Amino acid sequence: MNSMQGQKVVVMGGTSGMGLAAAKEFASLGADVIITGRDPERAVRAAGEAGVRAEIVDAASEESLRDFFDMVRNNRSPGDHFKRRPRRGALPRSLG
């Protein structure tokens, strides 16, 4: 795989399993990686393990997803306006 230097990668559900493995691989290639998850403790632990940034995002909330991806697109740091109340729910099929 080629270098991903300067590329942003978001791994939804990147706190364990295949998502965490993907985050580690992208980071090793130089990508700026953000993992998301519902559990703050797991997200922080996984981010430390992978050497990436973690954000708590409620994947069942359109507003939370919209705010998160607006932040990513506009190169802003996360703020307190994000919904920090994770709920159970299926991940959307397409985030694009």
MIKOL-158057 format. One record per residue (C-alpha): residue in three letters; x, y, z; residue number from 1. Coordinates in pm, 1 decimal, padded with zeros to 6 digits. Each point is the difference from the previous one (the first is absolute). Example, Ala and Ser with C-alpha at 12.3 -4.5 7.8 and 13.67 -1.06 7.14 Angstrom:
! residues 2
<pt><rest>ALA</rest><X>01230.0</X><Y>-00450.0</Y><Z>00780.0</Z><nr>1</nr></pt>
<pt><rest>SER</rest><X>00137.0</X><Y>00344.0</Y><Z>-00066.0</Z><nr>2</nr></pt>
***
This chain:
! residues 96
<pt><rest>MET</rest><X>00000.0</X><Y>00000.0</Y><Z>00000.0</Z><nr>1</nr></pt>
<pt><rest>ASN</rest><X>00125.6</X><Y>00351.7</Y><Z>-00077.3</Z><nr>2</nr></pt>
<pt><rest>SER</rest><X>00065.1</X><Y>00274.2</Y><Z>00253.0</Z><nr>3</nr></pt>
<pt><rest>MET</rest><X>-00307.6</X><Y>00179.2</Y><Z>00127.7</Z><nr>4</nr></pt>
<pt><rest>GLN</rest><X>00194.0</X><Y>00299.7</Y><Z>00129.3</Z><nr>5</nr></pt>
<pt><rest>GLY</rest><X>-00232.2</X><Y>00300.1</Y><Z>00030.8</Z><nr>6</nr></pt>
<pt><rest>GLN</rest><X>-00319.5</X><Y>-00203.6</Y><Z>-00049.1</Z><nr>7</nr></pt>
<pt><rest>LYS</rest><X>-00283.4</X><Y>-00002.9</Y><Z>00254.8</Z><nr>8</nr></pt>
<pt><rest>VAL</rest><X>-00157.3</X><Y>-00332.3</Y><Z>00091.2</Z><nr>9</nr></pt>
<pt><rest>VAL</rest><X>-00303.3</X><Y>-00047.2</Y><Z>00224.4</Z><nr>10</nr></pt>
<pt><rest>VAL</rest><X>-00059.2</X><Y>-00350.1</Y><Z>00135.2</Z><nr>11</nr></pt>
<pt><rest>MET</rest><X>-00349.5</X><Y>-00029.3</Y><Z>00144.3</Z><nr>12</nr></pt>
<pt><rest>GLY</rest><X>-00001.2</X><Y>-00257.4</Y><Z>00276.8</Z><nr>13</nr></pt>
<pt><rest>GLY</rest><X>00378.7</X><Y>-00003.4</Y><Z>00011.7</Z><nr>14</nr></pt>
<pt><rest>THR</rest><X>00032.5</X><Y>-00093.4</Y><Z>00366.6</Z><nr>15</nr></pt>
<pt><rest>SER</rest><X>00047.2</X><Y>-00374.1</Y><Z>-00055.9</Z><nr>16</nr></pt>
<pt><rest>GLY</rest><X>00023.4</X><Y>-00281.6</Y><Z>-00250.3</Z><nr>17</nr></pt>
<pt><rest>MET</rest><X>00029.2</X><Y>00075.0</Y><Z>-00369.5</Z><nr>18</nr></pt>
<pt><rest>GLY</rest><X>-00060.3</X><Y>00371.9</Y><Z>00050.2</Z><nr>19</nr></pt>
<pt><rest>LEU</rest><X>00291.8</X><Y>00030.0</Y><Z>00241.6</Z><nr>20</nr></pt>
<pt><rest>ALA</rest><X>00223.0</X><Y>-00208.0</Y><Z>-00229.5</Z><nr>21</nr></pt>
<pt><rest>ALA</rest><X>-00090.1</X><Y>00225.9</Y><Z>-00294.4</Z><nr>22</nr></pt>
<pt><rest>ALA</rest><X>00071.8</X><Y>00312.7</Y><Z>00206.9</Z><nr>23</nr></pt>
<pt><rest>LYS</rest><X>00343.8</X><Y>-00134.2</Y><Z>00092.8</Z><nr>24</nr></pt>
<pt><rest>GLU</rest><X>00080.2</X><Y>-00080.8</Y><Z>-00362.8</Z><nr>25</nr></pt>
<pt><rest>PHE</rest><X>-00111.5</X><Y>00340.9</Y><Z>-00128.8</Z><nr>26</nr></pt>
<pt><rest>ALA</rest><X>00201.5</X><Y>00171.6</Y><Z>00275.4</Z><nr>27</nr></pt>
<pt><rest>SER</rest><X>00308.5</X><Y>-00204.8</Y><Z>-00088.1</Z><nr>28</nr></pt>
<pt><rest>LEU</rest><X>-00031.2</X><Y>00133.0</Y><Z>-00355.5</Z><nr>29</nr></pt>
<pt><rest>GLY</rest><X>00000.0</X><Y>00359.5</Y><Z>00124.0</Z><nr>30</nr></pt>
<pt><rest>ALA</rest><X>-00372.1</X><Y>00079.5</Y><Z>-00010.8</Z><nr>31</nr></pt>
<pt><rest>ASP</rest><X>-00164.2</X><Y>00238.1</Y><Z>00245.9</Z><nr>32</nr></pt>
<pt><rest>VAL</rest><X>-00237.9</X><Y>-00252.8</Y><Z>00160.3</Z><nr>33</nr></pt>
<pt><rest>ILE</rest><X>-00304.1</X><Y>00065.2</Y><Z>00215.4</Z><nr>34</nr></pt>
<pt><rest>ILE</rest><X>-00181.8</X><Y>-00296.7</Y><Z>00152.5</Z><nr>35</nr></pt>
<pt><rest>THR</rest><X>-00350.9</X><Y>00026.6</Y><Z>00136.0</Z><nr>36</nr></pt>
<pt><rest>GLY</rest><X>-00180.2</X><Y>-00202.2</Y><Z>00258.5</Z><nr>37</nr></pt>
<pt><rest>ARG</rest><X>-00279.4</X><Y>00011.7</Y><Z>00253.9</Z><nr>38</nr></pt>
<pt><rest>ASP</rest><X>00198.6</X><Y>-00076.5</Y><Z>00314.9</Z><nr>39</nr></pt>
<pt><rest>PRO</rest><X>00239.1</X><Y>00280.4</Y><Z>00105.1</Z><nr>40</nr></pt>
<pt><rest>GLU</rest><X>00233.2</X><Y>-00228.0</Y><Z>00198.8</Z><nr>41</nr></pt>
<pt><rest>ARG</rest><X>00035.3</X><Y>-00251.1</Y><Z>-00283.6</Z><nr>42</nr></pt>
<pt><rest>ALA</rest><X>00048.1</X><Y>00279.7</Y><Z>-00252.8</Z><nr>43</nr></pt>
<pt><rest>VAL</rest><X>00281.6</X><Y>00161.0</Y><Z>00200.6</Z><nr>44</nr></pt>
<pt><rest>ARG</rest><X>00168.3</X><Y>-00336.1</Y><Z>00061.1</Z><nr>45</nr></pt>
<pt><rest>ALA</rest><X>-00023.6</X><Y>-00101.2</Y><Z>-00368.5</Z><nr>46</nr></pt>
<pt><rest>ALA</rest><X>00125.7</X><Y>00339.8</Y><Z>-00118.3</Z><nr>47</nr></pt>
<pt><rest>GLY</rest><X>00302.6</X><Y>-00031.9</Y><Z>00225.6</Z><nr>48</nr></pt>
<pt><rest>GLU</rest><X>00067.8</X><Y>-00350.9</Y><Z>-00125.0</Z><nr>49</nr></pt>
<pt><rest>ALA</rest><X>-00025.3</X><Y>00102.9</Y><Z>-00365.2</Z><nr>50</nr></pt>
<pt><rest>GLY</rest><X>00163.5</X><Y>00341.9</Y><Z>00033.6</Z><nr>51</nr></pt>
<pt><rest>VAL</rest><X>-00305.1</X><Y>00179.0</Y><Z>-00143.4</Z><nr>52</nr></pt>
<pt><rest>ARG</rest><X>-00269.6</X><Y>00244.8</Y><Z>00111.4</Z><nr>53</nr></pt>
<pt><rest>ALA</rest><X>-00333.2</X><Y>-00116.4</Y><Z>00141.7</Z><nr>54</nr></pt>
<pt><rest>GLU</rest><X>-00340.6</X><Y>00166.1</Y><Z>-00000.6</Z><nr>55</nr></pt>
<pt><rest>ILE</rest><X>-00322.0</X><Y>-00108.5</Y><Z>00167.9</Z><nr>56</nr></pt>
<pt><rest>VAL</rest><X>-00270.3</X><Y>00010.2</Y><Z>-00266.4</Z><nr>57</nr></pt>
<pt><rest>ASP</rest><X>-00359.0</X><Y>-00114.6</Y><Z>00026.0</Z><nr>58</nr></pt>
<pt><rest>ALA</rest><X>-00032.4</X><Y>-00191.3</Y><Z>-00327.0</Z><nr>59</nr></pt>
<pt><rest>ALA</rest><X>-00376.5</X><Y>-00025.8</Y><Z>00050.0</Z><nr>60</nr></pt>
<pt><rest>SER</rest><X>-00037.4</X><Y>00378.6</Y><Z>-00001.8</Z><nr>61</nr></pt>
<pt><rest>GLU</rest><X>00000.0</X><Y>00187.1</Y><Z>-00330.6</Z><nr>62</nr></pt>
<pt><rest>GLU</rest><X>00082.3</X><Y>00322.2</Y><Z>00184.0</Z><nr>63</nr></pt>
<pt><rest>SER</rest><X>00300.4</X><Y>-00155.7</Y><Z>00173.9</Z><nr>64</nr></pt>
<pt><rest>LEU</rest><X>00129.4</X><Y>-00147.1</Y><Z>-00326.1</Z><nr>65</nr></pt>
<pt><rest>ARG</rest><X>-00055.6</X><Y>00326.1</Y><Z>-00188.3</Z><nr>66</nr></pt>
<pt><rest>ASP</rest><X>00180.5</X><Y>00201.5</Y><Z>00268.7</Z><nr>67</nr></pt>
<pt><rest>PHE</rest><X>00288.6</X><Y>-00245.2</Y><Z>00006.9</Z><nr>68</nr></pt>
<pt><rest>PHE</rest><X>00052.2</X><Y>-00007.8</Y><Z>-00377.3</Z><nr>69</nr></pt>
<pt><rest>ASP</rest><X>-00037.5</X><Y>00378.4</Y><Z>-00024.4</Z><nr>70</nr></pt>
<pt><rest>MET</rest><X>00281.0</X><Y>00023.4</Y><Z>00254.9</Z><nr>71</nr></pt>
<pt><rest>VAL</rest><X>00214.9</X><Y>-00241.8</Y><Z>-00200.8</Z><nr>72</nr></pt>
<pt><rest>ARG</rest><X>-00065.9</X><Y>00175.9</Y><Z>-00333.0</Z><nr>73</nr></pt>
<pt><rest>ASN</rest><X>00074.3</X><Y>00343.2</Y><Z>00145.4</Z><nr>74</nr></pt>
<pt><rest>ASN</rest><X>00316.0</X><Y>-00109.4</Y><Z>00185.3</Z><nr>75</nr></pt>
<pt><rest>ARG</rest><X>-00144.1</X><Y>00111.6</Y><Z>00332.5</Z><nr>76</nr></pt>
<pt><rest>SER</rest><X>00076.7</X><Y>-00151.9</Y><Z>00333.9</Z><nr>77</nr></pt>
<pt><rest>PRO</rest><X>-00288.0</X><Y>-00171.2</Y><Z>00175.0</Z><nr>78</nr></pt>
<pt><rest>GLY</rest><X>-00204.1</X><Y>00213.3</Y><Z>00235.0</Z><nr>79</nr></pt>
<pt><rest>ASP</rest><X>-00248.9</X><Y>-00037.8</Y><Z>00277.5</Z><nr>80</nr></pt>
<pt><rest>HIS</rest><X>-00289.5</X><Y>00033.6</Y><Z>-00245.9</Z><nr>81</nr></pt>
<pt><rest>PHE</rest><X>00029.7</X><Y>-00367.8</Y><Z>-00097.3</Z><nr>82</nr></pt>
<pt><rest>LYS</rest><X>-00253.5</X><Y>-00239.7</Y><Z>00138.9</Z><nr>83</nr></pt>
<pt><rest>ARG</rest><X>00187.3</X><Y>-00198.6</Y><Z>00261.5</Z><nr>84</nr></pt>
<pt><rest>ARG</rest><X>-00291.1</X><Y>-00226.8</Y><Z>00088.7</Z><nr>85</nr></pt>
<pt><rest>PRO</rest><X>00063.8</X><Y>-00314.6</Y><Z>-00201.3</Z><nr>86</nr></pt>
<pt><rest>ARG</rest><X>-00302.4</X><Y>-00208.7</Y><Z>-00092.8</Z><nr>87</nr></pt>
<pt><rest>ARG</rest><X>-00016.9</X><Y>-00344.1</Y><Z>-00147.3</Z><nr>88</nr></pt>
<pt><rest>GLY</rest><X>-00073.0</X><Y>-00010.9</Y><Z>-00370.3</Z><nr>89</nr></pt>
<pt><rest>ALA</rest><X>00116.5</X><Y>-00136.0</Y><Z>-00329.7</Z><nr>90</nr></pt>
<pt><rest>LEU</rest><X>00265.4</X><Y>00188.2</Y><Z>-00189.7</Z><nr>91</nr></pt>
<pt><rest>PRO</rest><X>-00122.2</X><Y>00165.5</Y><Z>-00319.1</Z><nr>92</nr></pt>
<pt><rest>ARG</rest><X>00088.6</X><Y>-00183.1</Y><Z>-00320.7</Z><nr>93</nr></pt>
<pt><rest>SER</rest><X>00133.9</X><Y>00310.5</Y><Z>-00165.6</Z><nr>94</nr></pt>
<pt><rest>LEU</rest><X>00146.3</X><Y>00302.4</Y><Z>00170.5</Z><nr>95</nr></pt>
<pt><rest>GLY</rest><X>00086.1</X><Y>00179.1</Y><Z>-00321.2</Z><nr>96</nr></pt>
***
